[in-house]
């Protein structure tokens, strides 16, 4: 192969595509642009640049008639790659604008794209797409019969390639009379493409000649010969490199272009021409009407690749799954310099298997709206991550959960085809990424912004995690002899257990509140296949709409089905009931080991799964003739008895005495239950501690729990910056999905904290469980902690207002374990123990009649009665008061976003109110009487550490209330939020009027009754209606009483004497001001508000 002359790509005047063809015809006529082999043959055919360019002229001559320059020509055809690539290029050469459209789109989508782009000509292959074209015509007759469309047959292979693979300069050729080659074409339309339609109808996307030149200069395929294969992950050291001018054969995605127009246009038209790359394709077989292209399968692609011997391949995850199972396939794939995949996730086990056998796989990333933007740097240790090209300017928008949305901003080196950002030119991708835990500038795509579900508890479920699992598993489809009636429950029942292993596998990596339940699996028939978009993935919104009735039916079944299919226990006595309950719960949670004393909610039970359990118990009671006891089997029964042992005895007593079930004969009051837990975990604390040891201020050794949370991260960075702190041990529970470093890095980035602090030599990461023996740590670490510790900051706690006190017992147990560690340390009698309690521990205190809640440990448990969260915090306050330690419980009120960037988690109730208020259908903000003593996050951290590091240990109180000492009115805060929203989002001056909280909630409830998916997404407050109703009722009561100086929306008013006395930074803190509120709002807007 001779040398080739490359066109300029990166200078100020790169060639447009028509001019590029002229350039290649002059300088590179003999370059083999495409190569293929015949089916089952080792003989290869090359399509040289001269033959391809002549073919584009022939296409132009065939298409140009009856058109004016700039006219849009739609392509809905079933053609080979060679024909399709030539057809697109030829239309552009003729000065027209091609619009390749996938024939897999619905008639509605096809017509919508055609009309939106004013295309009046459709090039097709009528014999093989008759149904598609007839459907398009029928849709046109209904929607807009006056819209003129000319349906035309695509030029044949013989017509455009008369000497297929053999044409020379001596063969006869008539070029276009007036080929399109304007010198100033940057702003002229070049080609239309369309999105996949995953979230609705596909959208047309215009690429000008300027954008084509730009995205092609960034294209991966243009750079495929300059990638680095490094044994040092992501280093700049090139272990193996090739000159960028060496020709690579990209046997890549040899798909018919009709499957996904952007990929085909980029990798089979633009990249080969601009990068001078020989592209291997499947052989052209559409040689006559009715013929179809070679079916693209893992086998056909691999067979072709073995003959054509490419250096670089592009494929999809499903092909990799197939190839990974074949040693023969892997043996060939090992010969590649690079194997890139995209378009979907790949099972980690498959990827790791391929890499371990020497296959150099890499993930690619791009989009029709902004091009291919991931760089080609390969490392076997970080295959899931991508590094973006230096030319791309990305704005990362934190989502509050360690993930970030990528927004591509228009700049001199990168132009996007679609600009949809409200503040600057750029494109919001809606794609979510996670940063690499230790290596800067590496990112892993993890899902979509609209894939995240917010639970009423504030927790989030990322649907992409379930999608990754689902798309890497096989669907269960019975053989014809075993087909079932999907409407018959008894026939569907045997199908679901087949998925048990797969469900357990998925649940192992899912958070407890995001698990899959067998009872919630929908078994469907073949008559309603899931709608798919052009690239083959499921169209989510269309699928939800198609199966709306069935999905709602599942939830109705869970809410009302008596569960008669469940076989009852042999008897309802404890000895038979305990194993029966164990089996039911293990089945629901897809787990095999479940100790009878384990808290079920700690083990994964939640509101949905507990509802399923309740229905099974009720159904079994009815089936066994104990229907009278079912009325007492309420949801609260399970919440109040959260272990198998407790639930066994409770249900057994219900069956033995159903008519006494509504009384309290065997139920203790809340106060008694609280006192029981206090007594249980206070045993042994009356033993005296040794005399105080001297603590050297300059040598503080701190153990911090919960450092991956918002407040925990703020405390951590403050501790690391404090010169008196020699070491910070951070203790957090292990995660199945993210490493410890990963979680800390994500939180620091979200809050704009200095990530370099995470590399401080002071910092020690510890992975363990406070409720386990020795905190789940080794004896060596425990010994080190006992020797060094001078301070414990206990900040880790589950936040769930639905659970009762028993479900927080593991947290109380963990607190006692930390107390014991402090008591057994070398500095036991002088070690400081700081506990982040909550205003929730004061939930039954009536400030209107009793005044502000005092700053000491209140001994009457009745004032803590309410949600289990607040009760458990109160319990721990009481235990600490008996511990003999220099301990302080900090009752923290509502925390806001603080410095440096105002980060306030979008899952918190105040941001949810703001986002919901911005909805066009709501367009109002809630007003409330009274004041708010909300405290910025950094100020809360300052208060804790001021008290904790106070030199006067004798002055350290047992309790400190951490709320803002200078509260402001609710109205003033919300009015400031409104002002900033109007300014930042360019809203009308009369937008978002303030209305009474009750009136605002009435509007939310009205939207909730509509129950539309879009309403729920735009108004997330719908998911918090019960919580907000309590706030509205409290506001109504305050309005009626006309009381002044009271905390808004029902929060307890707290005394702040101690915090002002002991924390200079809190004493001097300014009231919430517009500067901080502006930061909240800007953070929320960046997060998608």
N, C-alpha and C positions, 0 to 999 in steps of 0.2 A: 504494500500500500504506500503510495507516494505521500509527500508532505502536503499539508493543507494550509490555506491562507485564512486566518481568522478575522472576522469583522470586528470593529471596535464595539465594545459593550459598555464600558464604564466611563467613557469620556463624555463630554457635554453634548456630542451630536452622534449618538448611535443611529443605525439605519432603521427605518421602519420596515415592516415585513415585505411589502412589494419591492422595495429597493434592495432588500437583502437577497431576494431571489435573483435579481439582476447581478448582484455582486457575486453570488455563488456560480451563476452561469458563466461568468467571466473568469473567476479565479479557481473554482473547485468543481468543474463539470464531472470529473471522474470519481468524486468521493461517493462511496456507497452509503446512501442515507438510510435505506431499509435492507434487511436481509431476512430471508425465510427459507424454510425447507418444505418439500412436499410431504403430505401426510404419509407417515411410515417410511420415508426416504431419508437418506443421508446427503442427498444432493442439494446444494443450496443455490438460491437465486438472489442476486443483488439488484436493487433499484438505485441506480446512480443518480447523482444530483441533476445531471442534464435531463434524464428521462422524467424525473419527478417534476421539474420545473416546466418542461414542455407539456406534461399532463395537466398542470394547473392552468396553462394557457388554453388548453382544449376545454377544460371545465368552464373557464371564463367565457369562451365563445359560445358554449352551449347554454349558459345561464343568463348571459348579459341581455339577450333580446327582451324587449318589453319592460325594461327597467331603467331607472334613472340612477345616477351616482348617489350612493348613500342609502338606497332602498334596502330594507331588511328582508332577507330570505330565510325562512325557517326550514330546518332540516329535521324531519321525523322519519328516519330510515333505518333499515336493518342491513348494514353494509359491513364489509371487511375493514380492518384498520387502514389498509393501504388506500382503498377507495374513499373512506371517510376523511382521512387526513388530506388527501388531494382535493376533495370537494370543498372543504373549509378553506384551504389555502387558495384555491382557484377563485372562489367567490370574492375573497379579499383582494386578490390580484386584479379582479375586474372592477374594483371600486365599489362593490356592494358590501353589505354587512351580514355575514352568516349568523344564524342563531340555531346551533345544534340543540335539540330538545329530546330528552329521553322519551321513547315511546311507552315506557312503563308508567308515565303519568296518566291520570284519569282524563277523560274527555273535558271535564270542567277545567282542570289545570292546564291542559294543552291550549284550550281556547283562550283562557285568561292570559297566558303568556303571549300568545299570538296577537291578541288585541292590544295588550299593554305596550307592545313594541311596534305597533302599526305594521305588522308583517302581513302582506297580502298574497304571498307565494309560499307554498309548502312543497319542498322536495321530498319525495318519499319512495319507498319500494312497495307498491300497491299490493302485489301478490302475497307478500309475506306479512303485511300489516293491514290487511283489509278491515279487520275488526276495529283496529285503532282509528283508521281514517273514517270508517262509517260512523263510529261513535263521535268523532270530532264533528262530522257533518251534521249529525242529529243534534248535537249540543248547539251548534251554530244556528240551526233552524229554530230552536226554541228561544235561545238567548238574544240573538241579533241577526235575523235573516237578511238584513240589509248590508251586513258586513261582507265584502267581497273577498273570497279566498280562491286562488287558483291552485289546484292539486296537480303536481307535475312529477313525472318519473325521473329518478336520478339517472345521470349519464351512466352508461354501462362500462364495465371494466374494459371491454374490447374497444370502446369508443375513446377512452382516455389513455389507455395503454395498448396501442395497436401492436407493439413489438415487446410485449411484457418481458422485462428483464434483459432485453437484448438491444435496445435502441442506442444508436450512435449519432454523432453529429452529421453523418452522411445521409441519414434517413430523412425523408420529406417531412417538413414541419411548417405550419402556418401559424405565426404568433397572433396574439390579440392585436386588433387594429390600434386600439388606444389603451394600453395597459395603465393601470392606476399607479402612478409614482410621483405624487406631489412632493415638493421639497419641504413644505411646512404643513405636516400632517398631524402634529402632536395632539391637537384637540379634536380631530375628526374621529368619528366612530369607527372602530375596527371590528368588533365582534360582540355579540350578546351571549352570555351564558346564563345559567339559572342555578339557584340554590337547590338543595336536595328536597326541601319540603318536609323536613322532619317535624317541624312544629306548626305546620299549616300548609297552605298552598305555596308551591315553589315561587320564588321571586326572581324576576329578570334582573340581570346585572350587566351593566354596560362597561366594556373595556375599550378605552380610547387607544390610539397608537402609542401615546406617551406612556400609558399604564402598561401596555404590553412590553414595551422596551424595558421598563423599570422592573417588572416582576420577572422577566426573563433573565435580566442581569443578576437577579438574586436567586434564580432557580437552582435547586439542588442538582438537577441533572446536568446543568451547564458546568457544575463544579465537581462532578463525580470522580474526576481523576485527581483531585487535589485533596481528597480526604486523608485523615490520619488514622492508622490503626495503632493504638498505643497500649502497651502493657501497664503504663502508669495512667490511671483513669483521668481523662480530660486534661492531661498535661500538654504543654506545647512541644514536647520532645517528639519528633517524628521517627518512630521505629521503622515504619515502612511508608514510603511515599512514592508518588509518581508525578511526573511533570504534567501540568495541566493541559498540555498540547497532545498528550498521548490519547489515542482514540479508544474510547470505551464502548462496548456493545451493550446497550441497555435492554436486555431481554426482559422487559419488565412487564408491565401490566398490559399483557397482550389482549386486552379486552376489547370487544366492540365498543366504539366510542359511545354508542347509544346507552351504555350502562351508566355513564357518569360523564357528562360533557366536559367538565373542567379538567379532570385527570387526563382524558384523551387529548384535549387541546394542548395542555401543558407538556405532557411527556411524549406525545406522538406527533406534535406539530412544532410547537415553539422551541422546546429544548433541543431537538435534533438539528433544527435549522440555525438557531443562534449559537449553540454549543458545538456544532459540527460533531455530532455523535451518531454512530451507526446504531440504529434501533432495530432489534430483532422482533419480528412479529409472526403471528400465525399466517399460514398461506391464504391468499385470496381464493375464495371458492364461490363467490356470488358472480358466476359467469353467465347466468341466464335468469330470466324471470322465474320466481318461485324458489330459487336457490337461497340458502341461508349460510351465514358464516360458520366456521368451525366452532363447535361448542367449547367454551373456555372451561376447563376443569384442571385440577391439580396435575392430572396425568398428561393432558395435552400440552400444558405449559412446560412441564418438566421434560417431556420427551423432546420438545423443540429446543429447549435450552441445552440439553446434552449434545445436540447436533451443532448448535450455533455457538456454543461456548462463550457466553457473555462474561464480562468482568463484574457487572453490576446488575442487580435485579430489583424490581419493585413489585410487591405483591400485597395480598390481604391476609389477615389473621387466619381465616378458615383454611387457606392453602397451607399455611405453616403448620396447622394442627395435623393436616393429612400427611405432609412430608415428614414430620417428626416421627411418625410411626414406621417409616421405611428407612432401613439402614442404607439401601441403595440410593435413595433420594438424598439423605444426609451426606453420603460420600461425595456426591456431586456438589451439593451446596457449599461444602467446605472449600471448594476450589475458587469460590467467588471472593472478590475483594470486599464486597459489601452486599448485604441483602436488606433492603429497606421495606418496612411494612407501614401501612396506615389505613385509615378509614374505620378503625375499630380497635377494641382491646384484644390482647392475647393473654391466654392463661399463663401466669408466671412459671408454672411447672413445665409448660411446653417450651417457653423461651429459654429457661435455664437448662433444659435438656439439650436443646440445639446448641447453645453456647458451650456447654461442657464438652460437646463433640466437635467443636471447632467451627461452627457456623457463625459468621460475623453479622448478626442481625442488629438493626438500628431502627428506632421509631422516627417516622417523618411527620411533619405537621404543616398544615397550610389551609387555605380557604379560598373559595372563589372570589370573595370580596377583597382579599389582601395578598393573595399569592402564596407561594411556598416560602416559609420564613425560618425554618429550622436548618441549622448548619450540619455539615457532615463530619462529625468527629466521633469516632467509635471507641467504646471501651466495653469489655465484657462484664465489668463490674457495675456499670451504670446504664445498662441497655434501656431501661425504662425512661430515662431522662433525655431531654433535648436541650441544646444550647441554641439560642436565637442568634441570627446573623447580626453582626455589629452595625450594619446599615439600618436596622429596624429599631424604631423608637417605641418602646412599650411603656404604657402607664399601668401599674399593677394596683388593682382595687381590692383592698382586703374585705373578706366576707365575714370576719369575726370568728371563723372556725379553723383558722390555719390555712385556708385556701384563698386564692387571689384570682380575680378575673383579669384577663389580658385585654387591654385596649390598645389598638395600634394607631398611633398618631401620625398624621401626614407630615412628612419632612422632606428635605431635599434629596435624600437617598432612598425614600420609600413612599410611593403613592398608593393609596388604597382606592379601590373602585367604588366603595360605598362609604359615605360619611354619615354617621348617625349619632354622633355625640352632641350633647346640648351646648357644651362650652367651648370646645376646640375642634378643628377639623381632624377627624379620625374615625375609627370603626370599633364599636363595642362588640367583641367576639362572642360574649356570653359563655366562653369556655373557661373552666376553672382549672387552676394549676396549683401544685404544691412545690415549694422549693426543696432542693436537695438539702439534707440536714447539715452537711459540712462543706460542700463545694459551692462557691458562689456562682451565680448565673446559670445554674442548671435547674430545669423545671420538668415536672411530670404532670401531664394532663390527667385530670381525675374526673371530669364531668362537665355539666352545664349548670349555669346559674338557675335555670328553671327546673333543674332536676332535684332541687333541695326542697324537702317538705319540712315545714316548721310545725312541731307538735304544740298542743296547748300548754305543755310544760315548759316550752321554750327550747327544748332539745330539737336537734335537726337530724333528719334522715336524708342521706344522699342517695337518690335513686340510682345514680351511676354505679354505686358499689354493687347493687343488686343486678344492674344491667351487665356489668363486667362478668359477674358470676353466670348469669343466664346465657349470655352470648358465647360462653366458652363451654357450654354443656350441650348434650344432645336432647332434642325434643323426644318425648315419649309418644310414639304412634303405634297403636296395636296392629298386629297383622290382621288381614281381612277376617280370618276365622274368629278373631277375638274382638271385633268391633262392638261397641256398646252404644246404648241410648244415653246421650249426655244429659237428657232430662230426667233420667231415672236415678235417684240417689243411691239405690242399692247396687246398681251396676257400676256407678262411678267409684264406689268405695274401694274396690280392690286396686284401682289405678293409682291412687295417691300414695300408698306405701312404697310403690316402685321408686319414688323420688326421695325416700327417706335419707339415703346416704348423701345425695346431692344437697338436700336441704340442710343436713347437719354440717356439711362442708361450708355452705354459705353462711350459716349462723355462727360458725366459729370465728369468722372475721367481721361479723356485723356487731354494732353496739346492741346492748340488750333491748333497747326500745325500737330497734329496726329489724327484728328477726322475722323470718318467714314462718307462717303457721300452716300446717297441713289443711286445717279447716277453711283457710282463706284461698286455697288454690282453685282456680277456675278451670274446669275441664270443658273444652268446646268441641264442636263438630266441624267437619271440613267444609260445610256450606258457608261458613263465615270466616274465611282466612284473614289473618291480620294484614291490614293494608301496609304496603311497603313503599319507600321512596326510591328514587332512581338508583341510588348507590346500594340498595338492597337491605338497608336497615328499616326497622319498624317505624312507621309514622305514629308518634306517641299520641298527639291530640286526636287524630283520626281514629286510632284504636280505642282510646277512652270513649269517644263519642259512639263508636260502633257497639261497644260492649257496656254502655252506660247502664242499661237495665239489668244485665247480669251482675255487674259489679255492685250496684245498689242492692240487688237481691241477696248477695252473700252477706252484706252487713245486716240486712233485715233478718236473715236467718240467724246470724249470731245474736241479734237482739231479741229474737222471739222463739226460735226453734227449741223445743223442749229436750232435744238430744236423745230421742227415743232409740236411736241406733246403738247407744252405748249400753253394754252389758253391765248390770249392777254387781257389787261385790257379793260374795257368798252370804255374808251377813253384814249388818251395820254396827257390829261391835268392833272395838278398836283393833283387835288382832287381825280381822279380815279387812277392815276399812283402810288401815295404814298402807298395806302393799297395793291396794286398789288405787288409792290416791296417788301413791308414788308412781304407779304405771301411767295414770292419766296425765300427770304433770310432766313426767319424762317424755311422753308422746307429744304433748303440746309444745314443750321447749326443745324437742329434738336433742335430748341428752340422755346419757346412759347411767350416769352416777349422780345421785341426788340424796345426800344424807337427810334424815328426818328432822334434824335440828337446824338445818340450813335455812336462812331467810330466803324465801322464794323470790322476793323482789330484788334481793342482791344477786340472785342467780339468773335473773332475766325476765321474771314475770312482770307484766305491766297491765295497764287498764284493759287492753284488748284480750290478752291471753288470760287474764283473770276472769273476764266475762265469758270466755270459752269454757274455762274450768267450772264456773258457776253453772252454766247450762248443762254441762255433763253431769254434775252432781244432781241438779234438778231433774234431768231426764232419767237418771238411774233411780232416783227416789220414786218417781211416778211409775216407772216400769216395775218396780218391786213392791208396789202397793203402799208406799209411804207418802202419798201426795199431800197429806195434811202438813207435813213438815217443810214443804217447798217454799211457803210464804216467808219463812224465816231465813232462807238461804239467800241473803242479800249480797250485793257486791261488798258491802262493808264487812260482812262476816269474814271474807277472805283477807281484806286489808287488816282487820283486827287480829287475825290468827295466821300470821304469814309464814309459819313453818308447817311441815307435814304433821309433826307431832301435835302442835296446837290445833290445827285444823281437824285432825282426826278426832280429838276429844270433843271439840265444839260440835262437829256434825253428829257424832255418836250421841251426845246429850240431846241434840235436837230431835233425833229419831226416837230416843227413849222417852222424851217428854215434849212432844210438839206443841202442846197447848201452853207450856210455860216458856216457850222460846222467846216471846216478846218481852218478857220481864228481864230482870238483871240478877237472877239467882246465881248464875255462874259467871256473870260479867262484873268486872271491877270497874269503878269509876275512873275517869281520866286522872284525877288527882291521885288516887290510890296506885294506878299503874305507873305514874311518874315517880311516886315515892318508892315503889318497889324497885324500879330500875336504878334509882339513886342509891338505895341500900345495897343492891347487888354489886354495883361497881365501886362502892366506897369501902368494902370490906378490907381491913388491914391497913387503912390509911391513918389509923390512930397511932401507929408506931412512931416514936420520936425520930427526928432527923439529927445528924451530927451537928456540932457547932459550925457556924458559918466559916467558910474559907475565903481568903482574899481573892477578889477577881481583879485582874489587871485590865484596865479599860482598853489598853492598846492590844490586847490579845483576846478578842471575842471569837468564840467558835459557836456558830449558829446552825441549828437544824430547822429547816423550813419545809413544811408539807404543802402540797397544792400549788407548786410554783409554775405549773403550766396554765393556770387560770389567769384571769385579768388582774385581780388584786395580787395574786402570788407573783406574777411577773414583775409588777411594780415594786413589790417588796424586795424581790431578788436583785433588781438593778440597783436599788438604793443601798442594799447591804454590800454589794460588790464595790460600790463607789465609796463606801465608808472606810477610811483609813484605819479605824480601830478594829475592823473585822479581819481576822486572819484567815478564816475559812468559812465557807457556806456549804453545808450539806443539804442538797435538795432531795426530798423523798417523795416519789410519786408512784402510783400504781402502774404496772406494765400495760402496754397496749399491743393488741394483736396486729394492728394495721400501721401504726406509726412508731418510730423510734423515739426515745426520750429526747435526743437532740433535735429531731424533727419537730416535735411539739413545742419545744422552747423557741426554736428559731421562728416558727410560724407565728407564735404569739408576739415575739419581740418585733417582727416585721409589721404585724398588724397594728401595733401600738406605736410604731416608729421609734422604738427604743434602740439603743446602740447594740447591734448584734455582736460586735467585737467583744462585748463583755462576757459572752458565752464561752469565750476561749480563755477567760481569766484563770490563772493558776490557783486562785482562791476557791474555785467552784468544783464541787464533787457531786456527780450524779449518782443517786441511789435508787434502785428499782425494788420496790417491796410493797407489802400490805400491812398497814398498822394493826389490823385485826388478827394477823397471823403471829405465831410464836416468833419472838425476837424481831418483830416487824418484817419477817420474811428475809432478813439479812443474815449474812454469815457471822459466825462468832467473832471473827477477826474485826469486822466492821463494828459490831456491837461493842466490843472491847475498846476500840478507838473512840467511839462516841462517848462511852462512859468516862473515858479519861479526859476528853477535850471539852465536852459541851459546857457552855456557859449560858446558852439561851435556846429555848425551843419556841418556835412560832408555828402553832397548829392552825392551818388555814384550809385544809382539804375537807370538803363536806359535800355530799350529794344534795342537789337542789331539786326538790320535787314536792310540791305542796299537796299532792293527792295522797301521799303515803302516810300511814299512821306510825306512831312511835316505835312499835316492834320492828318495823322495817329499817329503822335507823340504829338498831341496837349494835350492829357491827361497827358503826362510827363511834358510838359511845365506848364500846370495847376497845377500839383503836385509841381513843383518847386516854383510857386508863393505861394502856400499854405505854404510851408516851409519858404519862405521869410516872409510871414505874421506872422507865428509863431515866427520867430526870432525877427521881429519888435515889436511884442506884448509882448516879454519876459521882465523880470525885468532888464536884462542886454542888452537891445535892441541896444543901441548906441555903445556898446563895444563887443557884441557877434561876434565871428568869423564865417564866412560862407564860407566853402570850397566846390567848385563844380568841380567834375571830368568831364571836357569837353574832347574834342578829337581833334586830328590832322585832323579829318574829317571836322571840322568847317573851315578849311583853304583850302578846296578841289579845289577851283578855283584860288588860288594864284599861280602866276608864279615866282618861286624863281630864275629862270634863268635870268629873266629880271628885277625883282623887289628886289632881294636879299632875305635873310631869313625872314620868317614871324615874325613880331615884337611882343614884349611882352607887348602889351597894347590892349585894346578893339578896334578893327578896325571897324569904323562906316559904311563903305561901304558894304552893304549886298551882292553885286555882287561876292565878293570873297568867299562867303560861298555857292554859288549856286551849287547844285548837288544832291546827295542822301539826302533823307529826314532826315536820321540819323544825318549827319553833320549839316544840316540846323537847326535842332531843338536844337542842342548843341549851335550853334551860337546865336540863339534866346535867350536862357537862359543866355548866357554871357551878352548880351545887357540888358536884364531885370535886372540882378544883378547889372550892372553898374549904373542903375537908382534907386536902392533900398535904397541907403543911408547906407547900412550895411558895415562893414569891411569885404568885400567879395573878394575872389580870385578865378578866374577860372583857372584850371590847364588843359592845352591842352596836353593830354597824347599821345605820339606816340606809336609805336609798343612795346608791353610788352612781355618779355620772361619769361621762368621759372626762379625762383630765389632760394634763400636759404630757407629751408635747403636741399631739395631733388631735386631741378631743375624741379619741376612739371610744365609742359607746356601742356595745354589741347590739346589732340590729335585731337580735332575738329577745331583747329586754322589752318590758311592757311600754315604756315611754317611746322608744323609737318605733315600736309597732303602731302606737297611736298616731305618730307623725306620718308614717308611711301610709296608713289607712286614710288619714285625713286628706292626703294629696290626691286620692282617687277622684277622677272627674265626677263619678256618681255620688261622692260624698262631699268633697270640697268644703270642709269645715273643720275647725279645731275645737276640742272640748274645753270649756272653762269650768273652774271650780273655785269655791270660796276657801279662805284660809291661806296658810303659808306652806312653803316647802323648805325643808332643811336638808336638801340634797347636797351631798359632799362629793367633790371631784375625786377621782381615783388616786391621783398622786397625793392629794391632801389627806386622804384616809391612811395611806402608807406612811406619810410623815407623822401623823398623830400616833400611830402604833409604835413607830420607832423612837419618837421623842419620849414616850412613856417608858418603853422598854429599856432605853439606854440612860434613863435618869440615874444620876449618881446616888440619889437618896432612896435606897431600897425601902426604908421604913415608911416613906411617904407614898409608895406604890399602892394604890387601892386595889381591892379585889374586883372592882367593876368600873368601867369607863364607858360612857355613852358617846359614840362617835357619830354625831350629826353636825350640820353646819351651825356654828354659834350665832351666825348672822343671817337668819332665814329671810326669804323674800316671798312675795305673794305668788301663788300659782299663776294668776293672771299675767303678771309682769314677765314671767319666764316664757309662758306660751305665746304672749304677744311678741316677745323678742324672736322666738323661733319663727313665728309667722313672718316677721319683717325680713329676716335673713332668707327664708324660703322664697319670698316674692322677689327679692333682689337677685339671688343666685340662679333661680329658675326662670327669670323674666316673666313672672306671672302678673296678671292685672292687679292694680292697686287694691281692688275690692275683693280679691281672692281670699279664701280661707277665713271667713269671718268666725269669731269666737261665739259659741253657743253654749248654754248650760250642759254640763256633763250628761245629764239624763236625756236631753234632746239629741245630743250627739249619739248616744248609745242606741236610742230608738231607731235612728237611721242605719246604724251598723246591723242591728237585729233584723231590720227589713231586708238588707242585702243578704243576710244569712239565710233568710227564708227562701231567697231566690236560688241558693245553693249552686250557683254556676261556678265552674272551675275558675273562670277568669275573675269573678268577683272575689273568690277566696284568695287568689294570688295578689290581686290589687288591694284587697282590704284584709290583711292578715289578722286584724283585730277580731274578725269573725271567729277565729279559733280560740280567742280568749274571752268570749262573751260572758261566761259565768264569773270569771275573776273581775272583769270590768263592771259587771252588774253590781257586785259588792261595793265597788268604789262609787258607782253612781248613787246607790242607796245611801252610802255614808255622806255623800255630798248633799243629797236631798235633806238628810237629817240635820246637817249643819246649817243649811239655808233656813230650815224651819225654826231652829233654836236661836238663830241670829247671834250665835256666840262668836266672839272675836279671839284672836290669838290661839287658834287651833290648827293643828297639822291637817293639810288637805287630804281628801279621799280616804279617810279612815285610819291613816297611820297614827301610831301612838306618839304623843309629844314626849320627848325625853329631856331630862335635866342635863346640862353641859358644864357643870361646875368643875368636875375633875379634869375634863379634857382641856378646858381653858387654863386651868392652874398648872398642869404638867406639860402641856405642849405649846411652846412659844409660837410655833408655826401655825397652829390652829387658832390660837388666841388672836393672832394678827391677820388671819385670812380675810380676804375681801369677800363681799357678797358675790353671788353668781352674777357675772357681767356679760355684756354683749360680746366681748372678745372671745370668751370661752364658748358661749352659745354658738357663735359663728363657726368655731372649730367642730362642734357636734354636727351642725347641719352640713358642713362641707364633707365631713367624714361619711355621713349618711348618703349624701348625693353621690359620692364616689362609689359607694356600695350599691348604687342602683335606685335610690329614691327618686 
